[in-house]
Amino acid sequence: MKLLSVNGICKSFGGLAAVSDMSFEVEEGQIVSIIGPNGAGKTTVFNLLTGFYTCDAGSVMFAGEEISNLSPSVYVEKKLTRTFQNLKLFPTMTVLENVMIGYQSCIHYGRMDAIFNTPKKRRAELEARDRAMEILKSIDMDCYAGERCMNLPYGVQKQLEIARAMVSGPRLLLLDEPAAGLNPQETRQLAGFIRELPDKGYSVLLIEHDMSLVMTISDYIYVMDYGKKIAEGVPGVVQKNERVIEAYIGKGGVKHAARG
Ligand SMILES: Nc1ncnc2c1ncn2[C@@H]1O[C@H](COP(=O)(O)OP(=O)(O)OP(=O)(O)O)[C@@H](O)[C@H]1O
C-alpha cells in the first residue's frame, strides 16, 4: 500500500530553485532513501514534508490524505515524525526522560494542571513514562533508561534520537542523516537498527550521505541533484546509473557522496 505520495513539489529561495518538480513514493513497510550531493535539496524536501517550509507547488498525500503545508506540530498527529541532522537530545537528562519528551504532543493537560500537579497531569506523565519504556524495551534499550544521555556512546545516542521519534507512534519516520559522525562499526550497528524498523511497524524515509548504509538498507532510492530527481531505482540499479556517478564524481568525492 502507498503510504506517502509526493507529487511535483517545488520550493525556491529568491532565484534559487532548491526543489523542482520532485515526485516520489514510499510504500508501507519500505525503507526509501533520498540521496544526492551537498545542496541537492534533500533537507528542503524533508522541511516541505514536515511543514517547516511551505511548498510553492505540488502536493503531498499521506495515508490517503492531503497533508501539504500544515503546521509542523500537526504532522506528529498525522503519524509522520522526523529526526534532525544534528542531535537534539538533552544531554543531562536521562534516556527515559529524553524519550518521554517525544510523547509530549500526545498528552494534554493545562497550565493549571501543571502548576498544581493535578491527578490529570500525573496520569499524563505516567502514560508518557509507560509509553517511553515500552519503546525502549522494543529496541532493547531499556537497560539505558536511567543513564544520563551524555554518558552514552555516540552511536547509541543516535538510536535514542530515533527512539524519541518512535514514541509518538508514527507510521513514517523521516531520518535526516542518522549516520553523520559515526564510525564504520557504529554505522553497521545503526544499519541493523534501522533495518528492523519496518518489522516493528515503521516505514522509513531516509536522507543519508553514507553510501554503505544507504546501499545496505534501502528498498528503493531516489537521487537528487540541483533540486531535481535525476534517477531512481533499487540500490543495484542506482549504483550503476551514469547520471548518478557523474553527479557525485563530477562534483567531488564518491566515498561519502558529498560535494566539496
Ligand atoms: N532557508 C533557506 N534559504 C535560502 N536558501 C536555502 C534555504 N534552505 C536551503 N537553501 C538552499 O537550497 C539548496 C538545497 O539545500 P538543502 O539543504 O536542501 O540541500 P541538501 O541536499 O540537504 O544538502 P546537504 O546534504 O548538504 O544537507 C542549497 O543551495 C541551499 O543553500
Ligand as a Chemical Component Dictionary entry (heavy atoms), coordinates in Angstrom:
data_LIG
# 
_chem_comp.id                   LIG 
_chem_comp.type                 NON-POLYMER 
_chem_comp.pdbx_formal_charge   0 
_chem_comp.three_letter_code    LIG 
# 
loop_
_chem_comp_atom.comp_id 
_chem_comp_atom.atom_id 
_chem_comp_atom.alt_atom_id 
_chem_comp_atom.type_symbol 
_chem_comp_atom.charge 
_chem_comp_atom.model_Cartn_x 
_chem_comp_atom.model_Cartn_y 
_chem_comp_atom.model_Cartn_z 
_chem_comp_atom.pdbx_ordinal 
LIG N1  N1  N 0 16.164 28.728 4.113  1  
LIG C1  C1  C 0 16.908 28.809 3.012  2  
LIG N2  N2  N 0 17.176 29.988 2.433  3  
LIG C2  C2  C 0 17.924 30.082 1.315  4  
LIG N3  N3  N 0 18.460 29.011 0.676  5  
LIG C3  C3  C 0 18.213 27.805 1.211  6  
LIG C4  C4  C 0 17.437 27.620 2.393  7  
LIG N4  N4  N 0 17.383 26.276 2.679  8  
LIG C5  C5  C 0 18.082 25.668 1.723  9  
LIG N5  N5  N 0 18.579 26.573 0.844  10 
LIG C6  C6  C 0 19.390 26.285 -0.349 11 
LIG O1  O1  O 0 18.705 25.290 -1.070 12 
LIG C7  C7  C 0 19.627 24.370 -1.649 13 
LIG C8  C8  C 0 19.310 22.957 -1.184 14 
LIG O2  O2  O 0 19.671 22.881 0.198  15 
LIG P1  P1  P 0 19.406 21.573 1.074  16 
LIG O3  O3  O 0 19.856 21.902 2.451  17 
LIG O4  O4  O 0 18.006 21.144 0.887  18 
LIG O5  O5  O 0 20.390 20.532 0.395  19 
LIG P2  P2  P 0 20.830 19.099 0.918  20 
LIG O6  O6  O 0 20.750 18.174 -0.239 21 
LIG O7  O7  O 0 20.051 18.744 2.135  22 
LIG O8  O8  O 0 22.344 19.358 1.324  23 
LIG P3  P3  P 0 23.239 18.654 2.463  24 
LIG O9  O9  O 0 23.454 17.255 2.010  25 
LIG O10 O10 O 0 24.485 19.470 2.463  26 
LIG O11 O11 O 0 22.471 18.752 3.757  27 
LIG C9  C9  C 0 21.021 24.844 -1.249 28 
LIG O12 O12 O 0 21.562 25.605 -2.290 29 
LIG C10 C10 C 0 20.754 25.689 -0.023 30 
LIG O13 O13 O 0 21.732 26.687 0.136  31 
# 
loop_
_chem_comp_bond.comp_id 
_chem_comp_bond.atom_id_1 
_chem_comp_bond.atom_id_2 
_chem_comp_bond.value_order 
_chem_comp_bond.pdbx_ordinal 
LIG N1  C1  SING 1  
LIG C1  N2  SING 2  
LIG C1  C4  DOUB 3  
LIG N2  C2  DOUB 4  
LIG C2  N3  SING 5  
LIG N3  C3  DOUB 6  
LIG C3  C4  SING 7  
LIG C3  N5  SING 8  
LIG C4  N4  SING 9  
LIG N4  C5  DOUB 10 
LIG C5  N5  SING 11 
LIG N5  C6  SING 12 
LIG C6  O1  SING 13 
LIG C6  C10 SING 14 
LIG O1  C7  SING 15 
LIG C7  C8  SING 16 
LIG C7  C9  SING 17 
LIG C8  O2  SING 18 
LIG O2  P1  SING 19 
LIG P1  O3  DOUB 20 
LIG P1  O4  SING 21 
LIG P1  O5  SING 22 
LIG O5  P2  SING 23 
LIG P2  O6  DOUB 24 
LIG P2  O7  SING 25 
LIG P2  O8  SING 26 
LIG O8  P3  SING 27 
LIG P3  O9  DOUB 28 
LIG P3  O10 SING 29 
LIG P3  O11 SING 30 
LIG C9  O12 SING 31 
LIG C9  C10 SING 32 
LIG C10 O13 SING 33 
# 
